[in-house]
C-alpha cells in the first residue's frame, strides 16, 4: 500500500455498528484481532516510509541548514495528517479487502 492511497480514508474514527464488524468473521474477538493485526502492519509501513524520507536529510553534527530543517518539518507534518492506522484497518476490513485464517484451517 502506498502512502498516497491512505489519504482516501477518513481521518477520524467514527462509530461502527457491532453487527457490521462481526458479520465478516462471525466472531467479535476474531474481528478485533484481524483489524489490530492490519493496523500494526499499516503503522509499520508508514513508520518505515517516514524513516526513509527523513534519512535523506542526515546532517553532520554542527551543521545547520534551515532549508533542510524546513523540508523535514514539512515531511513530518504531511505524515501527521494521514489517517490513523486503525481507521485504515477498519475501513479495509469492512470493504472486504482483508483475508485471514484461523489456526489450522486450509
Secondary structure, DSSP 4 states (H G I P E B T S, - for coil): --HHHHTTS-SS-----HHHHHHTTS-HHHHHHHHHHHHHHHHHHHHHHHHHHHHTTPPPTT---HHHHHHHHHHHHHHHTSPPHHHHHHHHHHHT------TT--
